[in-house]
């Protein structure tokens, strides 16, 4: 996540400290109804009323960099649900400074819908003194060109529940009622121990913090390897939001987390169930086309200058195996 200061060198590792992710996001919601919501902790501290924005096709633009795993989730869910015609997509480039993600992949470096050069402009259009990181994914209100929310787990949740009237007819049920309780528990463990666990390894500020993070990560990955040995997806026979959330970390594991974040007990390709599961999802429409390994490597190895001060991006690993048969149909 990018810091909002003007310093051009992002800093992620705090010497002597373990990594703690700031989960304080803009709490607004885009809802199909007019339900009032309880106050939540706001990004400015204290309790804040949650503003409700209406579901309205064409009104919002999802800003999501392919390089970022949290943003990658939202792109996949948008694809799976068939929301491409009702929520437009803007994609910043893979690298950024402490100020903001930038639209350097677009002609003249400007988002063609918002007219912004930096995502920061959408945040400042609503909060001129926004004090936190300018993060992706972000839902932006096109008429005002201002940010609505950057609460990444809530964004994908609401794409499913609140935009149902606009889903494609054969959209998958990403939050099945009969699996909801177990799925919530699985997703919580995946987030704390795997999605965020790789960052605890990579941004550890001491040997003790790294060792503890490493052990936690591999305990969870071993649990997932066992769980996926006799079931095709995390929750059984159907793709759910839980699979989306795990996939974006697995896709980045060998190119980035194994070396850059020192999560190097095994490669993903050395874990039979997880590797075949990841390939199965990669080859499923909606998943693999969202993965750009060059952008992923550029983001981590260039932006994290405190972890990789040389800025050198490795040429490997070989990635052809993602297209090889996975054999998961038997499950």
C-alpha positions in Angstrom: 0.0 0.0 0.0 1.3 3.4 -0.9 1.9 6.1 1.7 0.4 9.6 1.1 3.6 11.6 1.7 5.7 13.2 -1.0 8.8 11.1 -0.4 9.5 9.2 -3.6 10.8 6.0 -1.8 8.2 3.8 -0.3 9.1 2.2 3.0 7.5 -1.0 4.2 9.9 -2.6 6.6 10.1 -1.2 10.2 13.3 -2.3 11.8 12.7 -4.6 14.8 9.0 -4.8 14.1 6.6 -7.4 12.7 4.4 -6.3 9.8 0.9 -5.2 10.7 -1.4 -4.3 7.8 -3.5 -1.2 8.2 -7.1 -2.4 7.5 -8.7 1.0 8.0 -10.5 1.8 4.7 -13.1 4.2 3.5 -16.2 2.4 4.8 -18.8 3.6 2.3 -21.0 1.0 0.5 -22.7 0.8 -2.9 -26.0 -0.9 -2.2 -29.1 -1.9 -4.2 -31.4 -0.7 -1.4 -31.6 2.2 1.0 -30.7 0.3 4.1 -29.0 2.4 6.7 -25.7 1.1 8.0 -24.2 1.2 11.5 -21.3 3.5 12.0 -17.8 2.0 11.5 -14.3 3.0 12.5 -13.3 5.5 9.8 -9.9 6.2 8.3 -9.8 9.4 10.3 -10.2 7.6 13.6 -13.3 7.3 15.7 -16.8 6.3 14.5 -18.1 7.5 11.2 -21.5 7.2 9.5 -21.2 5.0 6.5 -22.5 6.7 3.4 -24.7 4.6 1.1 -24.3 5.0 -2.6 -26.9 3.6 -5.1 -26.2 0.7 -7.5 -26.3 2.4 -10.8 -24.9 0.9 -14.0 -22.3 3.2 -15.7 -21.8 5.4 -12.6 -18.7 3.8 -11.1 -15.3 3.0 -12.3 -13.3 0.2 -10.6 -9.6 1.2 -10.4 -7.6 -2.0 -10.0 -3.9 -2.6 -10.9 -3.2 -6.1 -12.2 0.0 -6.1 -10.2 -1.8 -5.9 -6.8 -3.3 -9.1 -5.4 -6.0 -7.3 -3.5 -7.0 -5.4 -6.6 -6.7 -8.6 -8.7 -9.5 -10.1 -6.7 -11.9 -7.4 -7.7 -11.0 -7.8 -11.4 -11.7 -11.6 -11.2 -15.0 -11.2 -9.5 -16.1 -8.5 -12.0 -15.2 -10.9 -14.8 -16.9 -14.0 -13.2 -20.2 -12.0 -12.6 -20.3 -10.4 -16.0 -20.2 -6.9 -14.7 -17.9 -5.5 -17.4 -20.7 -3.5 -19.1 -22.0 -1.9 -15.9 -18.8 -1.1 -14.0 -15.9 0.2 -16.1 -12.3 -0.7 -15.3 -9.3 1.5 -15.1 -5.9 -0.1 -14.6 -2.9 1.8 -13.2 0.6 0.6 -14.1 2.6 -1.8 -11.9 4.9 0.7 -10.2 4.2 3.8 -8.1 5.9 6.1 -5.6 4.8 7.1 -2.1 2.2 9.5 -3.5 0.0 7.2 -5.6 -0.6 4.6 -8.3 -0.4 6.3 -11.7 -2.2 5.7 -15.0 1.1 5.4 -17.0 -0.3 2.5 -19.2 -2.9 4.8 -20.7 -2.2 7.3 -23.6 -0.4 10.3 -22.2 -0.6 8.8 -18.8 -4.2 9.9 -18.1 -7.2 7.7 -17.3 -9.5 8.1 -20.3 -12.7 8.3 -18.1 -11.6 10.1 -15.0 -9.0 12.4 -16.6 -6.7 11.7 -13.7 -2.9 11.1 -13.9 -2.8 9.7 -10.4 -5.4 7.8 -8.4 -4.5 10.2 -5.6 -6.6 12.8 -7.5 -9.8 10.8 -7.0 -9.0 10.5 -3.2 -8.2 14.2 -2.9 -11.4 15.2 -4.8 -13.3 13.8 -1.9 -10.8 14.2 1.0 -8.4 17.0 0.3 -6.3 16.0 3.3 -6.7 12.2 3.0 -4.2 10.9 5.5 -3.7 7.2 4.5 -2.3 5.2 1.6 -3.8 5.6 -1.8 -4.7 2.0 -2.4 -6.3 -0.2 -5.0 -8.8 -1.5 -5.6 -10.9 1.7 -5.4 -14.5 2.4 -6.6 -14.7 5.9 -8.0 -17.8 7.9 -8.7 -17.4 9.0 -12.4 -19.7 12.1 -12.2 -17.6 13.6 -9.4 -14.4 11.8 -10.2 -14.0 11.1 -6.5 -13.3 7.9 -4.5 -16.3 6.1 -3.0 -14.5 3.2 -1.2 -11.3 1.3 -1.1 -12.5 -1.4 1.3 -11.2 -4.3 -0.8 -13.0 -7.2 0.9 -16.3 -5.3 1.0 -16.0 -4.4 -2.7 -16.0 -8.0 -3.9 -18.7 -8.9 -1.4 -21.0 -6.1 -2.7 -20.3 -6.9 -6.3 -21.9 -10.2 -5.6 -24.8 -9.3 -3.3 -25.7 -5.8 -4.3 -25.2 -6.0 -8.1 -27.2 -9.3 -8.6 -29.7 -7.7 -11.0 -26.8 -7.0 -13.4 -25.0 -10.4 -13.2 -24.8 -12.5 -16.3 -27.4 -15.3 -16.3 -24.9 -18.1 -15.6 -22.8 -16.3 -13.0 -21.4 -18.5 -10.3 -22.7 -18.4 -6.8 -19.6 -17.1 -5.1 -21.3 -17.0 -1.6 -23.5 -20.1 -1.3 -25.8 -20.0 1.7 -25.2 -23.6 2.6 -21.5 -23.1 2.9 -21.4 -19.6 4.3 -20.3 -20.3 7.9 -17.5 -22.7 6.9 -16.5 -20.5 4.0 -16.1 -17.4 6.3 -13.8 -19.4 8.6 -11.7 -20.7 5.7 -11.4 -17.2 4.2 -10.4 -15.7 7.5 -7.6 -18.2 7.8 -6.5 -17.8 4.2 -6.4 -14.0 4.7 -4.5 -13.9 8.0 -2.1 -16.8 7.4 -1.6 -16.8 3.6 -2.7 -13.6 1.8 -1.2 -11.5 4.6 1.2 -14.1 5.8 3.5 -13.7 2.8 3.7 -9.9 3.6 4.5 -10.7 7.3 7.5 -12.6 6.0 8.6 -10.1 3.4 8.2 -7.0 5.6 9.5 -8.5 8.8 11.8 -6.1 10.6 13.6 -8.7 12.7 14.8 -12.3 12.4 12.3 -13.3 15.2 9.4 -11.7 13.4 10.4 -13.3 10.1 10.8 -16.8 11.7 7.4 -16.6 13.4 5.7 -15.4 10.2 7.4 -18.1 8.1 6.3 -20.9 10.4 2.7 -19.6 10.4 2.6 -19.3 6.6 3.8 -22.9 6.0 1.5 -24.3 8.6 -1.4 -22.8 6.7 -0.1 -23.8 3.3 0.3 -27.4 4.5 -3.3 -27.3 5.7 -4.4 -26.1 2.3 -2.3 -28.8 0.5 -4.1 -31.4 2.6 -7.6 -29.8 2.1 -7.2 -29.6 -1.6 -6.0 -33.2 -2.1 -9.5 -34.7 -2.2 -11.6 -31.7 -3.3 -11.5 -29.6 -6.4 -12.1 -26.2 -4.8 -11.7 -24.9 -1.3 -15.4 -25.4 -0.5 -15.9 -28.6 -2.6 -17.3 -28.8 -6.1 -18.0 -25.1 -6.8 -15.8 -22.0 -7.2 -16.5 -19.5 -4.4 -15.1 -16.2 -3.3 -12.7 -18.2 -1.1 -11.0 -19.5 -4.2 -10.7 -16.0 -5.7 -9.0 -14.8 -2.5 -6.5 -17.7 -2.4 -5.7 -17.7 -6.1 -4.2 -14.2 -6.3 -1.6 -15.2 -3.7 -0.8 -18.5 -5.3 -0.3 -16.8 -8.7 2.4 -14.6 -7.2 4.0 -17.2 -5.1 6.9 -18.5 -7.3 7.5 -15.2 -9.2 7.6 -13.0 -6.1 6.9 -14.4 -2.7 9.3 -17.4 -2.8 12.4 -15.3 -3.3 11.5 -11.6 -2.8 9.6 -12.3 0.4 11.8 -15.2 1.5 8.9 -17.7 1.6 11.2 -20.3 0.3 10.6 -23.7 2.0 9.0 -24.9 -1.2 7.9 -23.5 -4.5 4.2 -23.7 -5.4 5.2 -26.1 -8.2 6.6 -28.5 -5.6 3.2 -28.8 -3.8 1.1 -31.2 -5.9 -2.4 -30.3 -4.8 -1.9 -26.6 -4.5 -0.1 -26.4 -7.9 -2.7 -28.4 -9.8 -5.5 -26.3 -8.0 -3.8 -23.0 -9.0 -3.5 -24.2 -12.6 -7.2 -25.3 -12.6 -8.3 -21.8 -11.6 -5.8 -20.1 -13.9 -7.3 -22.0 -16.9 -10.8 -21.1 -15.8 -12.3 -18.1 -17.8 -12.2 -15.0 -15.6 -9.0 -15.9 -13.8 -5.9 -16.4 -15.9 -6.5 -13.4 -18.2 -6.2 -11.1 -15.2 -2.6 -12.3 -14.4 0.3 -10.3 -15.9 3.5 -11.8 -14.5 5.7 -9.0 -15.9 3.6 -6.4 -14.1 3.5 -8.5 -10.9 7.3 -8.8 -10.8 7.9 -5.2 -11.8 5.6 -4.0 -8.9 7.2 -6.0 -6.1 10.9 -5.8 -7.2 10.8 -2.1 -8.2 8.5 -0.6 -5.6 9.9 -2.4 -2.6 13.2 -0.6 -2.5 13.8 -1.5 1.1 13.5 -5.2 0.3 15.2 -5.0 -3.1 17.3 -1.8 -3.2 18.9 -2.7 -6.5 15.6 -2.6 -8.3 16.7 -5.5 -10.4 13.7 -7.6 -11.7 14.6 -11.3 -12.0 14.1 -13.0 -15.4 12.7 -16.2 -13.9 10.9 -18.4 -13.0 9.7 -20.3 -16.1 6.0 -19.9 -16.3 4.9 -22.2 -19.1 3.6 -24.8 -16.6 0.5 -22.7 -15.9 -1.0 -23.9 -19.1 -0.2 -27.6 -18.5 -3.0 -30.1 -17.8 -4.1 -30.1 -14.1 -6.2 -33.3 -13.8 -8.6 -31.7 -11.3 -11.7 -32.8 -13.2 -11.6 -36.2 -11.5 -12.4 -34.4 -8.2 
